Amino acid sequence: MIKRKLTLETYKKLLNYTCAHPHCEHGQDIEGHHIKPLSKGGEDKYWNIISLCWYCHHKRKLHSHSEEVMTELYVYKSMHEHYTLGFYMDEQEDDFKNNYKKALRECKNFTDDEKFVAQNIYKIKE
């Protein structure tokens, strides 16, 4: 349980607590949303998490229409990450590890717990 919270917190922090939905008008109270729900076989990994404000997360019917909006959310996620970080948070890409380390060096406001998780992300087991 703690691992998931820290993973979501680390992701939100890397994205500067901004909402990835392109039509967002609120942008406050940022939450992590699993694009493919864990209950439907989704994984608790960066490629499956999108940063959304409370309004976009709960009022846009993402949970009840998860299959229908999945592709749309992956597009929003990719656009948001590329715009904010300059790369995609896909653990399977060759450059992910180097790009991720660079992003961590540039993020100076991590708590000690977030630093530990971020530095040991490849050792964390599901």
Backbone as XML, in Angstrom:
<?xml version="1.0"?>
<chain id="A" units="angstrom">
  <residue number="1" name="MET">
    <atom name="N" x="0.823" y="-1.191" z="0.000"/>
    <atom name="CA" x="0.000" y="0.000" z="0.000"/>
    <atom name="C" x="0.870" y="1.260" z="0.000"/>
  </residue>
  <residue number="2" name="ILE">
    <atom name="N" x="1.886" y="1.306" z="0.823"/>
    <atom name="CA" x="2.763" y="2.471" z="0.872"/>
    <atom name="C" x="3.464" y="2.647" z="-0.470"/>
  </residue>
  <residue number="3" name="LYS">
    <atom name="N" x="3.895" y="1.533" z="-1.064"/>
    <atom name="CA" x="4.607" y="1.615" z="-2.345"/>
    <atom name="C" x="3.767" y="2.345" z="-3.382"/>
  </residue>
  <residue number="4" name="ARG">
    <atom name="N" x="2.458" y="2.008" z="-3.487"/>
    <atom name="CA" x="1.605" y="2.625" z="-4.486"/>
    <atom name="C" x="1.460" y="4.118" z="-4.221"/>
  </residue>
  <residue number="5" name="LYS">
    <atom name="N" x="1.248" y="4.503" z="-2.969"/>
    <atom name="CA" x="1.100" y="5.914" z="-2.622"/>
    <atom name="C" x="2.350" y="6.699" z="-3.019"/>
  </residue>
  <residue number="6" name="LEU">
    <atom name="N" x="3.523" y="6.162" z="-2.692"/>
    <atom name="CA" x="4.752" y="6.861" z="-3.028"/>
    <atom name="C" x="4.976" y="6.898" z="-4.529"/>
  </residue>
  <residue number="7" name="THR">
    <atom name="N" x="4.605" y="5.838" z="-5.243"/>
    <atom name="CA" x="4.738" y="5.837" z="-6.691"/>
    <atom name="C" x="3.862" y="6.930" z="-7.296"/>
  </residue>
  <residue number="8" name="LEU">
    <atom name="N" x="2.615" y="7.023" z="-6.853"/>
    <atom name="CA" x="1.718" y="8.059" z="-7.356"/>
    <atom name="C" x="2.217" y="9.449" z="-6.987"/>
  </residue>
  <residue number="9" name="GLU">
    <atom name="N" x="2.669" y="9.611" z="-5.750"/>
    <atom name="CA" x="3.174" y="10.913" z="-5.310"/>
    <atom name="C" x="4.404" y="11.329" z="-6.114"/>
  </residue>
  <residue number="10" name="THR">
    <atom name="N" x="5.310" y="10.378" z="-6.335"/>
    <atom name="CA" x="6.504" y="10.686" z="-7.110"/>
    <atom name="C" x="6.129" y="11.110" z="-8.525"/>
  </residue>
  <residue number="11" name="TYR">
    <atom name="N" x="5.200" y="10.390" z="-9.119"/>
    <atom name="CA" x="4.764" y="10.721" z="-10.480"/>
    <atom name="C" x="4.132" y="12.109" z="-10.524"/>
  </residue>
  <residue number="12" name="LYS">
    <atom name="N" x="3.235" y="12.398" z="-9.588"/>
    <atom name="CA" x="2.579" y="13.710" z="-9.566"/>
    <atom name="C" x="3.607" y="14.825" z="-9.400"/>
  </residue>
  <residue number="13" name="LYS">
    <atom name="N" x="4.590" y="14.580" z="-8.551"/>
    <atom name="CA" x="5.616" y="15.593" z="-8.307"/>
    <atom name="C" x="6.466" y="15.824" z="-9.559"/>
  </residue>
  <residue number="14" name="LEU">
    <atom name="N" x="6.841" y="14.756" z="-10.253"/>
    <atom name="CA" x="7.618" y="14.904" z="-11.482"/>
    <atom name="C" x="6.868" y="15.726" z="-12.526"/>
  </residue>
  <residue number="15" name="LEU">
    <atom name="N" x="5.537" y="15.639" z="-12.528"/>
    <atom name="CA" x="4.709" y="16.380" z="-13.480"/>
    <atom name="C" x="4.287" y="17.734" z="-12.922"/>
  </residue>
  <residue number="16" name="ASN">
    <atom name="N" x="4.984" y="18.182" z="-11.888"/>
    <atom name="CA" x="4.751" y="19.493" z="-11.287"/>
    <atom name="C" x="3.314" y="19.696" z="-10.834"/>
  </residue>
  <residue number="17" name="TYR">
    <atom name="N" x="2.676" y="18.624" z="-10.407"/>
    <atom name="CA" x="1.297" y="18.679" z="-9.914"/>
    <atom name="C" x="0.379" y="19.399" z="-10.898"/>
  </residue>
  <residue number="18" name="THR">
    <atom name="N" x="0.476" y="19.002" z="-12.153"/>
    <atom name="CA" x="-0.373" y="19.587" z="-13.185"/>
    <atom name="C" x="-1.287" y="18.521" z="-13.768"/>
  </residue>
  <residue number="19" name="CYS">
    <atom name="N" x="-2.449" y="18.952" z="-14.244"/>
    <atom name="CA" x="-3.440" y="18.046" z="-14.813"/>
    <atom name="C" x="-3.131" y="17.804" z="-16.286"/>
  </residue>
  <residue number="20" name="ALA">
    <atom name="N" x="-3.209" y="16.543" z="-16.691"/>
    <atom name="CA" x="-2.885" y="16.170" z="-18.067"/>
    <atom name="C" x="-4.065" y="16.326" z="-19.023"/>
  </residue>
  <residue number="21" name="HIS">
    <atom name="N" x="-5.266" y="16.527" z="-18.503"/>
    <atom name="CA" x="-6.428" y="16.629" z="-19.388"/>
    <atom name="C" x="-6.364" y="17.965" z="-20.133"/>
  </residue>
  <residue number="22" name="PRO">
    <atom name="N" x="-6.385" y="17.945" z="-21.472"/>
    <atom name="CA" x="-6.198" y="19.176" z="-22.240"/>
    <atom name="C" x="-7.335" y="20.188" z="-22.090"/>
  </residue>
  <residue number="23" name="HIS">
    <atom name="N" x="-8.494" y="19.763" z="-21.623"/>
    <atom name="CA" x="-9.624" y="20.679" z="-21.453"/>
    <atom name="C" x="-9.865" y="21.023" z="-19.990"/>
  </residue>
  <residue number="24" name="CYS">
    <atom name="N" x="-8.858" y="20.833" z="-19.166"/>
    <atom name="CA" x="-8.982" y="21.096" z="-17.732"/>
    <atom name="C" x="-9.122" y="22.595" z="-17.484"/>
  </residue>
  <residue number="25" name="GLU">
    <atom name="N" x="-10.074" y="22.922" z="-16.650"/>
    <atom name="CA" x="-10.277" y="24.322" z="-16.259"/>
    <atom name="C" x="-10.055" y="24.511" z="-14.767"/>
  </residue>
  <residue number="26" name="HIS">
    <atom name="N" x="-9.713" y="23.443" z="-14.066"/>
    <atom name="CA" x="-9.597" y="23.510" z="-12.612"/>
    <atom name="C" x="-8.144" y="23.405" z="-12.172"/>
  </residue>
  <residue number="27" name="GLY">
    <atom name="N" x="-7.507" y="22.262" z="-12.409"/>
    <atom name="CA" x="-6.081" y="22.093" z="-12.168"/>
    <atom name="C" x="-5.634" y="22.047" z="-10.725"/>
  </residue>
  <residue number="28" name="GLN">
    <atom name="N" x="-6.536" y="21.853" z="-9.771"/>
    <atom name="CA" x="-6.138" y="21.799" z="-8.368"/>
    <atom name="C" x="-6.383" y="20.404" z="-7.814"/>
  </residue>
  <residue number="29" name="ASP">
    <atom name="N" x="-5.735" y="20.110" z="-6.693"/>
    <atom name="CA" x="-5.878" y="18.815" z="-6.032"/>
    <atom name="C" x="-5.550" y="17.668" z="-6.993"/>
  </residue>
  <residue number="30" name="ILE">
    <atom name="N" x="-4.297" y="17.622" z="-7.433"/>
    <atom name="CA" x="-3.848" y="16.636" z="-8.423"/>
    <atom name="C" x="-3.824" y="15.236" z="-7.812"/>
  </residue>
  <residue number="31" name="GLU">
    <atom name="N" x="-4.342" y="14.278" z="-8.583"/>
    <atom name="CA" x="-4.395" y="12.880" z="-8.175"/>
    <atom name="C" x="-3.792" y="12.027" z="-9.282"/>
  </residue>
  <residue number="32" name="GLY">
    <atom name="N" x="-3.386" y="10.828" z="-8.934"/>
    <atom name="CA" x="-2.918" y="9.869" z="-9.923"/>
    <atom name="C" x="-4.066" y="8.944" z="-10.296"/>
  </residue>
  <residue number="33" name="HIS">
    <atom name="N" x="-4.249" y="8.702" z="-11.562"/>
    <atom name="CA" x="-5.320" y="7.828" z="-12.051"/>
    <atom name="C" x="-4.689" y="6.683" z="-12.836"/>
  </residue>
  <residue number="34" name="HIS">
    <atom name="N" x="-5.094" y="5.456" z="-12.535"/>
    <atom name="CA" x="-4.625" y="4.298" z="-13.306"/>
    <atom name="C" x="-5.459" y="4.214" z="-14.572"/>
  </residue>
  <residue number="35" name="ILE">
    <atom name="N" x="-4.816" y="4.365" z="-15.706"/>
    <atom name="CA" x="-5.531" y="4.381" z="-16.987"/>
    <atom name="C" x="-6.246" y="3.059" z="-17.202"/>
  </residue>
  <residue number="36" name="LYS">
    <atom name="N" x="-5.529" y="1.968" z="-17.051"/>
    <atom name="CA" x="-6.172" y="0.652" z="-17.050"/>
    <atom name="C" x="-6.307" y="0.283" z="-15.581"/>
  </residue>
  <residue number="37" name="PRO">
    <atom name="N" x="-7.539" y="0.238" z="-15.066"/>
    <atom name="CA" x="-7.738" y="0.011" z="-13.633"/>
    <atom name="C" x="-7.040" y="-1.254" z="-13.129"/>
  </residue>
  <residue number="38" name="LEU">
    <atom name="N" x="-6.540" y="-1.170" z="-11.905"/>
    <atom name="CA" x="-5.884" y="-2.325" z="-11.291"/>
    <atom name="C" x="-6.844" y="-3.504" z="-11.223"/>
  </residue>
  <residue number="39" name="SER">
    <atom name="N" x="-8.126" y="-3.208" z="-11.001"/>
    <atom name="CA" x="-9.130" y="-4.272" z="-10.898"/>
    <atom name="C" x="-9.379" y="-4.974" z="-12.235"/>
  </residue>
  <residue number="40" name="LYS">
    <atom name="N" x="-8.909" y="-4.355" z="-13.332"/>
    <atom name="CA" x="-9.083" y="-4.956" z="-14.657"/>
    <atom name="C" x="-7.751" y="-5.386" z="-15.264"/>
  </residue>
  <residue number="41" name="GLY">
    <atom name="N" x="-6.760" y="-5.595" z="-14.389"/>
    <atom name="CA" x="-5.469" y="-6.100" z="-14.851"/>
    <atom name="C" x="-4.425" y="-5.039" z="-15.108"/>
  </residue>
  <residue number="42" name="GLY">
    <atom name="N" x="-4.713" y="-3.776" z="-14.808"/>
    <atom name="CA" x="-3.727" y="-2.708" z="-14.979"/>
    <atom name="C" x="-2.605" y="-2.849" z="-13.959"/>
  </residue>
  <residue number="43" name="GLU">
    <atom name="N" x="-1.488" y="-2.239" z="-14.253"/>
    <atom name="CA" x="-0.328" y="-2.329" z="-13.366"/>
    <atom name="C" x="-0.066" y="-0.998" z="-12.696"/>
  </residue>
  <residue number="44" name="ASP">
    <atom name="N" x="0.559" y="-1.056" z="-11.528"/>
    <atom name="CA" x="0.912" y="0.142" z="-10.775"/>
    <atom name="C" x="2.305" y="0.598" z="-11.208"/>
  </residue>
  <residue number="45" name="LYS">
    <atom name="N" x="2.403" y="1.005" z="-12.464"/>
    <atom name="CA" x="3.665" y="1.457" z="-13.055"/>
    <atom name="C" x="3.432" y="2.804" z="-13.723"/>
  </residue>
  <residue number="46" name="TYR">
    <atom name="N" x="4.517" y="3.511" z="-13.965"/>
    <atom name="CA" x="4.400" y="4.853" z="-14.531"/>
    <atom name="C" x="3.655" y="4.890" z="-15.857"/>
  </residue>
  <residue number="47" name="TRP">
    <atom name="N" x="3.829" y="3.891" z="-16.706"/>
    <atom name="CA" x="3.169" y="3.913" z="-18.005"/>
    <atom name="C" x="1.654" y="3.826" z="-17.885"/>
  </residue>
  <residue number="48" name="ASN">
    <atom name="N" x="1.155" y="3.432" z="-16.719"/>
    <atom name="CA" x="-0.285" y="3.272" z="-16.528"/>
    <atom name="C" x="-0.890" y="4.362" z="-15.641"/>
  </residue>
  <residue number="49" name="ILE">
    <atom name="N" x="-0.124" y="5.368" z="-15.281"/>
    <atom name="CA" x="-0.603" y="6.424" z="-14.391"/>
    <atom name="C" x="-0.644" y="7.751" z="-15.144"/>
  </residue>
  <residue number="50" name="ILE">
    <atom name="N" x="-1.740" y="8.478" z="-14.953"/>
    <atom name="CA" x="-1.868" y="9.822" z="-15.518"/>
    <atom name="C" x="-2.161" y="10.782" z="-14.372"/>
  </residue>
  <residue number="51" name="SER">
    <atom name="N" x="-1.645" y="11.980" z="-14.462"/>
    <atom name="CA" x="-1.826" y="13.016" z="-13.459"/>
    <atom name="C" x="-3.067" y="13.837" z="-13.819"/>
  </residue>
  <residue number="52" name="LEU">
    <atom name="N" x="-4.079" y="13.818" z="-12.945"/>
    <atom name="CA" x="-5.328" y="14.540" z="-13.196"/>
    <atom name="C" x="-5.748" y="15.321" z="-11.959"/>
  </residue>
  <residue number="53" name="CYS">
    <atom name="N" x="-6.416" y="16.461" z="-12.166"/>
    <atom name="CA" x="-6.975" y="17.189" z="-11.037"/>
    <atom name="C" x="-8.201" y="16.426" z="-10.530"/>
  </residue>
  <residue number="54" name="TRP">
    <atom name="N" x="-8.662" y="16.788" z="-9.349"/>
    <atom name="CA" x="-9.797" y="16.085" z="-8.750"/>
    <atom name="C" x="-11.006" y="16.124" z="-9.679"/>
  </residue>
  <residue number="55" name="TYR">
    <atom name="N" x="-11.293" y="17.279" z="-10.257"/>
    <atom name="CA" x="-12.464" y="17.404" z="-11.119"/>
    <atom name="C" x="-12.365" y="16.481" z="-12.337"/>
  </residue>
  <residue number="56" name="CYS">
    <atom name="N" x="-11.264" y="16.521" z="-13.057"/>
    <atom name="CA" x="-11.104" y="15.682" z="-14.252"/>
    <atom name="C" x="-11.110" y="14.195" z="-13.889"/>
  </residue>
  <residue number="57" name="HIS">
    <atom name="N" x="-10.567" y="13.856" z="-12.728"/>
    <atom name="CA" x="-10.504" y="12.465" z="-12.293"/>
    <atom name="C" x="-11.886" y="11.909" z="-11.949"/>
  </residue>
  <residue number="58" name="HIS">
    <atom name="N" x="-12.724" y="12.716" z="-11.296"/>
    <atom name="CA" x="-13.991" y="12.195" z="-10.788"/>
    <atom name="C" x="-15.225" y="12.620" z="-11.577"/>
  </residue>
  <residue number="59" name="LYS">
    <atom name="N" x="-15.178" y="13.709" z="-12.288"/>
    <atom name="CA" x="-16.380" y="14.215" z="-12.953"/>
    <atom name="C" x="-16.447" y="13.901" z="-14.444"/>
  </residue>
  <residue number="60" name="ARG">
    <atom name="N" x="-15.400" y="13.378" z="-15.006"/>
    <atom name="CA" x="-15.403" y="13.080" z="-16.445"/>
    <atom name="C" x="-15.748" y="11.621" z="-16.738"/>
  </residue>
  <residue number="61" name="LYS">
    <atom name="N" x="-16.237" y="10.911" z="-15.756"/>
    <atom name="CA" x="-16.703" y="9.519" z="-15.904"/>
    <atom name="C" x="-15.607" y="8.580" z="-16.417"/>
  </residue>
  <residue number="62" name="LEU">
    <atom name="N" x="-14.393" y="8.783" z="-15.949"/>
    <atom name="CA" x="-13.276" y="7.952" z="-16.379"/>
    <atom name="C" x="-13.363" y="6.543" z="-15.812"/>
  </residue>
  <residue number="63" name="HIS">
    <atom name="N" x="-13.890" y="6.411" z="-14.605"/>
    <atom name="CA" x="-13.963" y="5.096" z="-13.976"/>
    <atom name="C" x="-15.062" y="4.247" z="-14.591"/>
  </residue>
  <residue number="64" name="SER">
    <atom name="N" x="-16.209" y="4.830" z="-14.838"/>
    <atom name="CA" x="-17.321" y="4.044" z="-15.377"/>
    <atom name="C" x="-17.170" y="3.769" z="-16.872"/>
  </residue>
  <residue number="65" name="HIS">
    <atom name="N" x="-16.331" y="4.521" z="-17.552"/>
    <atom name="CA" x="-16.098" y="4.325" z="-18.993"/>
    <atom name="C" x="-14.634" y="4.042" z="-19.275"/>
  </residue>
  <residue number="66" name="SER">
    <atom name="N" x="-13.983" y="3.286" z="-18.389"/>
    <atom name="CA" x="-12.531" y="3.107" z="-18.480"/>
    <atom name="C" x="-12.083" y="2.520" z="-19.813"/>
  </residue>
  <residue number="67" name="GLU">
    <atom name="N" x="-12.808" y="1.559" z="-20.360"/>
    <atom name="CA" x="-12.415" y="0.938" z="-21.635"/>
    <atom name="C" x="-12.527" y="1.933" z="-22.791"/>
  </residue>
  <residue number="68" name="GLU">
    <atom name="N" x="-13.535" y="2.773" z="-22.746"/>
    <atom name="CA" x="-13.793" y="3.712" z="-23.838"/>
    <atom name="C" x="-12.789" y="4.869" z="-23.885"/>
  </residue>
  <residue number="69" name="VAL">
    <atom name="N" x="-12.277" y="5.274" z="-22.726"/>
    <atom name="CA" x="-11.399" y="6.444" z="-22.679"/>
    <atom name="C" x="-9.919" y="6.093" z="-22.548"/>
  </residue>
  <residue number="70" name="MET">
    <atom name="N" x="-9.589" y="4.810" z="-22.529"/>
    <atom name="CA" x="-8.214" y="4.381" z="-22.292"/>
    <atom name="C" x="-7.235" y="4.967" z="-23.326"/>
  </residue>
  <residue number="71" name="THR">
    <atom name="N" x="-7.534" y="4.843" z="-24.600"/>
    <atom name="CA" x="-6.636" y="5.353" z="-25.639"/>
    <atom name="C" x="-6.493" y="6.864" z="-25.533"/>
  </residue>
  <residue number="72" name="GLU">
    <atom name="N" x="-7.604" y="7.525" z="-25.310"/>
    <atom name="CA" x="-7.605" y="8.979" z="-25.156"/>
    <atom name="C" x="-6.692" y="9.401" z="-24.001"/>
  </residue>
  <residue number="73" name="LEU">
    <atom name="N" x="-6.774" y="8.696" z="-22.884"/>
    <atom name="CA" x="-5.947" y="9.034" z="-21.726"/>
    <atom name="C" x="-4.467" y="8.783" z="-21.979"/>
  </residue>
  <residue number="74" name="TYR">
    <atom name="N" x="-4.128" y="7.720" z="-22.709"/>
    <atom name="CA" x="-2.714" y="7.478" z="-23.051"/>
    <atom name="C" x="-2.176" y="8.609" z="-23.939"/>
  </residue>
  <residue number="75" name="VAL">
    <atom name="N" x="-2.999" y="9.120" z="-24.829"/>
    <atom name="CA" x="-2.581" y="10.246" z="-25.676"/>
    <atom name="C" x="-2.354" y="11.486" z="-24.811"/>
  </residue>
  <residue number="76" name="TYR">
    <atom name="N" x="-3.306" y="11.790" z="-23.921"/>
    <atom name="CA" x="-3.157" y="12.950" z="-23.025"/>
    <atom name="C" x="-1.910" y="12.804" z="-22.165"/>
  </residue>
  <residue number="77" name="LYS">
    <atom name="N" x="-1.697" y="11.603" z="-21.652"/>
    <atom name="CA" x="-0.533" y="11.329" z="-20.802"/>
    <atom name="C" x="0.762" y="11.583" z="-21.568"/>
  </residue>
  <residue number="78" name="SER">
    <atom name="N" x="0.858" y="11.047" z="-22.790"/>
    <atom name="CA" x="2.070" y="11.218" z="-23.598"/>
    <atom name="C" x="2.326" y="12.685" z="-23.917"/>
  </residue>
  <residue number="79" name="MET">
    <atom name="N" x="1.281" y="13.387" z="-24.293"/>
    <atom name="CA" x="1.428" y="14.814" z="-24.609"/>
    <atom name="C" x="1.874" y="15.598" z="-23.372"/>
  </residue>
  <residue number="80" name="HIS">
    <atom name="N" x="1.266" y="15.309" z="-22.245"/>
    <atom name="CA" x="1.577" y="16.019" z="-21.004"/>
    <atom name="C" x="3.010" y="15.757" z="-20.557"/>
  </residue>
  <residue number="81" name="GLU">
    <atom name="N" x="3.428" y="14.497" z="-20.591"/>
    <atom name="CA" x="4.793" y="14.154" z="-20.183"/>
    <atom name="C" x="5.822" y="14.765" z="-21.122"/>
  </residue>
  <residue number="82" name="HIS">
    <atom name="N" x="5.564" y="14.689" z="-22.413"/>
    <atom name="CA" x="6.521" y="15.243" z="-23.365"/>
    <atom name="C" x="6.623" y="16.752" z="-23.204"/>
  </residue>
  <residue number="83" name="TYR">
    <atom name="N" x="5.498" y="17.412" z="-22.993"/>
    <atom name="CA" x="5.506" y="18.866" z="-22.819"/>
    <atom name="C" x="6.193" y="19.258" z="-21.511"/>
  </residue>
  <residue number="84" name="THR">
    <atom name="N" x="5.909" y="18.527" z="-20.428"/>
    <atom name="CA" x="6.426" y="18.888" z="-19.111"/>
    <atom name="C" x="7.858" y="18.405" z="-18.877"/>
  </residue>
  <residue number="85" name="LEU">
    <atom name="N" x="8.154" y="17.157" z="-19.262"/>
    <atom name="CA" x="9.454" y="16.559" z="-18.966"/>
    <atom name="C" x="10.404" y="16.493" z="-20.158"/>
  </residue>
  <residue number="86" name="GLY">
    <atom name="N" x="9.825" y="16.472" z="-21.352"/>
    <atom name="CA" x="10.638" y="16.327" z="-22.551"/>
    <atom name="C" x="10.841" y="14.880" z="-22.949"/>
  </residue>
  <residue number="87" name="PHE">
    <atom name="N" x="10.218" y="13.942" z="-22.239"/>
    <atom name="CA" x="10.287" y="12.516" z="-22.572"/>
    <atom name="C" x="9.072" y="11.824" z="-21.982"/>
  </residue>
  <residue number="88" name="TYR">
    <atom name="N" x="8.867" y="10.570" z="-22.383"/>
    <atom name="CA" x="7.721" y="9.796" z="-21.917"/>
    <atom name="C" x="8.131" y="8.889" z="-20.767"/>
  </residue>
  <residue number="89" name="MET">
    <atom name="N" x="7.237" y="8.737" z="-19.785"/>
    <atom name="CA" x="7.522" y="7.890" z="-18.622"/>
    <atom name="C" x="7.178" y="6.437" z="-18.935"/>
  </residue>
  <residue number="90" name="ASP">
    <atom name="N" x="7.857" y="5.870" z="-19.914"/>
    <atom name="CA" x="7.628" y="4.480" z="-20.311"/>
    <atom name="C" x="8.848" y="3.669" z="-19.917"/>
  </residue>
  <residue number="91" name="GLU">
    <atom name="N" x="8.697" y="2.832" z="-18.892"/>
    <atom name="CA" x="9.829" y="2.062" z="-18.377"/>
    <atom name="C" x="10.443" y="1.135" z="-19.413"/>
  </residue>
  <residue number="92" name="GLN">
    <atom name="N" x="9.732" y="0.872" z="-20.494"/>
    <atom name="CA" x="10.233" y="-0.066" z="-21.491"/>
    <atom name="C" x="11.076" y="0.607" z="-22.573"/>
  </residue>
  <residue number="93" name="GLU">
    <atom name="N" x="11.086" y="1.924" z="-22.618"/>
    <atom name="CA" x="11.908" y="2.617" z="-23.612"/>
    <atom name="C" x="13.373" y="2.546" z="-23.212"/>
  </residue>
  <residue number="94" name="ASP">
    <atom name="N" x="14.243" y="2.509" z="-24.202"/>
    <atom name="CA" x="15.690" y="2.409" z="-23.940"/>
    <atom name="C" x="16.227" y="3.599" z="-23.153"/>
  </residue>
  <residue number="95" name="ASP">
    <atom name="N" x="15.765" y="4.792" z="-23.457"/>
    <atom name="CA" x="16.295" y="5.992" z="-22.819"/>
    <atom name="C" x="15.605" y="6.343" z="-21.509"/>
  </residue>
  <residue number="96" name="PHE">
    <atom name="N" x="14.625" y="5.532" z="-21.082"/>
    <atom name="CA" x="13.851" y="5.879" z="-19.891"/>
    <atom name="C" x="14.738" y="6.095" z="-18.672"/>
  </residue>
  <residue number="97" name="LYS">
    <atom name="N" x="15.652" y="5.162" z="-18.415"/>
    <atom name="CA" x="16.466" y="5.232" z="-17.201"/>
    <atom name="C" x="17.293" y="6.522" z="-17.159"/>
  </residue>
  <residue number="98" name="ASN">
    <atom name="N" x="17.948" y="6.872" z="-18.253"/>
    <atom name="CA" x="18.749" y="8.095" z="-18.294"/>
    <atom name="C" x="17.884" y="9.345" z="-18.184"/>
  </residue>
  <residue number="99" name="ASN">
    <atom name="N" x="16.759" y="9.357" z="-18.907"/>
    <atom name="CA" x="15.861" y="10.512" z="-18.846"/>
    <atom name="C" x="15.256" y="10.667" z="-17.456"/>
  </residue>
  <residue number="100" name="TYR">
    <atom name="N" x="14.927" y="9.546" z="-16.839"/>
    <atom name="CA" x="14.342" y="9.560" z="-15.499"/>
    <atom name="C" x="15.344" y="10.111" z="-14.485"/>
  </residue>
  <residue number="101" name="LYS">
    <atom name="N" x="16.596" y="9.656" z="-14.563"/>
    <atom name="CA" x="17.622" y="10.160" z="-13.651"/>
    <atom name="C" x="17.835" y="11.662" z="-13.834"/>
  </residue>
  <residue number="102" name="LYS">
    <atom name="N" x="17.796" y="12.119" z="-15.075"/>
    <atom name="CA" x="17.946" y="13.546" z="-15.341"/>
    <atom name="C" x="16.792" y="14.331" z="-14.719"/>
  </residue>
  <residue number="103" name="ALA">
    <atom name="N" x="15.569" y="13.837" z="-14.869"/>
    <atom name="CA" x="14.411" y="14.503" z="-14.283"/>
    <atom name="C" x="14.528" y="14.552" z="-12.762"/>
  </residue>
  <residue number="104" name="LEU">
    <atom name="N" x="15.031" y="13.485" z="-12.158"/>
    <atom name="CA" x="15.199" y="13.460" z="-10.705"/>
    <atom name="C" x="16.228" y="14.484" z="-10.243"/>
  </residue>
  <residue number="105" name="ARG">
    <atom name="N" x="17.311" y="14.624" z="-10.985"/>
    <atom name="CA" x="18.331" y="15.612" z="-10.620"/>
    <atom name="C" x="17.750" y="17.024" z="-10.658"/>
  </residue>
  <residue number="106" name="GLU">
    <atom name="N" x="16.839" y="17.256" z="-11.578"/>
    <atom name="CA" x="16.258" y="18.587" z="-11.734"/>
    <atom name="C" x="15.130" y="18.868" z="-10.752"/>
  </residue>
  <residue number="107" name="CYS">
    <atom name="N" x="14.604" y="17.843" z="-10.101"/>
    <atom name="CA" x="13.518" y="18.014" z="-9.139"/>
    <atom name="C" x="14.124" y="18.131" z="-7.748"/>
  </residue>
  <residue number="108" name="LYS">
    <atom name="N" x="14.158" y="19.321" z="-7.200"/>
    <atom name="CA" x="14.867" y="19.570" z="-5.954"/>
    <atom name="C" x="13.980" y="19.500" z="-4.708"/>
  </residue>
  <residue number="109" name="ASN">
    <atom name="N" x="12.674" y="19.348" z="-4.881"/>
    <atom name="CA" x="11.772" y="19.412" z="-3.743"/>
    <atom name="C" x="11.272" y="18.054" z="-3.268"/>
  </residue>
  <residue number="110" name="PHE">
    <atom name="N" x="11.963" y="16.985" z="-3.590"/>
    <atom name="CA" x="11.543" y="15.656" z="-3.153"/>
    <atom name="C" x="11.725" y="15.515" z="-1.645"/>
  </residue>
  <residue number="111" name="THR">
    <atom name="N" x="10.804" y="14.792" z="-1.016"/>
    <atom name="CA" x="11.000" y="14.419" z="0.383"/>
    <atom name="C" x="12.009" y="13.275" z="0.400"/>
  </residue>
  <residue number="112" name="ASP">
    <atom name="N" x="12.508" y="12.922" z="1.581"/>
    <atom name="CA" x="13.459" y="11.814" z="1.683"/>
    <atom name="C" x="12.834" y="10.511" z="1.209"/>
  </residue>
  <residue number="113" name="ASP">
    <atom name="N" x="11.549" y="10.279" z="1.549"/>
    <atom name="CA" x="10.868" y="9.063" z="1.101"/>
    <atom name="C" x="10.762" y="9.018" z="-0.412"/>
  </residue>
  <residue number="114" name="GLU">
    <atom name="N" x="10.412" y="10.128" z="-1.028"/>
    <atom name="CA" x="10.272" y="10.169" z="-2.483"/>
    <atom name="C" x="11.620" y="9.975" z="-3.167"/>
  </residue>
  <residue number="115" name="LYS">
    <atom name="N" x="12.669" y="10.555" z="-2.604"/>
    <atom name="CA" x="14.008" y="10.351" z="-3.160"/>
    <atom name="C" x="14.386" y="8.874" z="-3.115"/>
  </residue>
  <residue number="116" name="PHE">
    <atom name="N" x="14.131" y="8.228" z="-1.977"/>
    <atom name="CA" x="14.459" y="6.816" z="-1.834"/>
    <atom name="C" x="13.726" y="5.979" z="-2.872"/>
  </residue>
  <residue number="117" name="VAL">
    <atom name="N" x="12.427" y="6.196" z="-3.006"/>
    <atom name="CA" x="11.636" y="5.435" z="-3.977"/>
    <atom name="C" x="12.137" y="5.708" z="-5.388"/>
  </residue>
  <residue number="118" name="ALA">
    <atom name="N" x="12.353" y="6.973" z="-5.719"/>
    <atom name="CA" x="12.784" y="7.334" z="-7.064"/>
    <atom name="C" x="14.145" y="6.736" z="-7.403"/>
  </residue>
  <residue number="119" name="GLN">
    <atom name="N" x="15.060" y="6.728" z="-6.447"/>
    <atom name="CA" x="16.391" y="6.201" z="-6.708"/>
    <atom name="C" x="16.421" y="4.678" z="-6.778"/>
  </residue>
  <residue number="120" name="ASN">
    <atom name="N" x="15.415" y="4.034" z="-6.203"/>
    <atom name="CA" x="15.387" y="2.575" z="-6.166"/>
    <atom name="C" x="14.214" y="1.998" z="-6.942"/>
  </residue>
  <residue number="121" name="ILE">
    <atom name="N" x="13.710" y="2.752" z="-7.892"/>
    <atom name="CA" x="12.495" y="2.363" z="-8.611"/>
    <atom name="C" x="12.630" y="1.009" z="-9.295"/>
  </residue>
  <residue number="122" name="TYR">
    <atom name="N" x="13.812" y="0.656" z="-9.734"/>
    <atom name="CA" x="13.999" y="-0.610" z="-10.441"/>
    <atom name="C" x="14.095" y="-1.796" z="-9.499"/>
  </residue>
  <residue number="123" name="LYS">
    <atom name="N" x="14.256" y="-1.543" z="-8.184"/>
    <atom name="CA" x="14.342" y="-2.627" z="-7.219"/>
    <atom name="C" x="12.993" y="-2.947" z="-6.588"/>
  </residue>
  <residue number="124" name="ILE">
    <atom name="N" x="12.006" y="-2.063" z="-6.779"/>
    <atom name="CA" x="10.697" y="-2.263" z="-6.169"/>
    <atom name="C" x="9.978" y="-3.391" z="-6.897"/>
  </residue>
  <residue number="125" name="LYS">
    <atom name="N" x="9.512" y="-4.342" z="-6.140"/>
    <atom name="CA" x="8.804" y="-5.491" z="-6.711"/>
    <atom name="C" x="7.308" y="-5.218" z="-6.679"/>
  </residue>
  <residue number="126" name="GLU">
    <atom name="N" x="6.599" y="-5.791" z="-7.626"/>
    <atom name="CA" x="5.129" y="-5.664" z="-7.652"/>
    <atom name="C" x="4.510" y="-6.380" z="-6.488"/>
  </residue>
</chain>
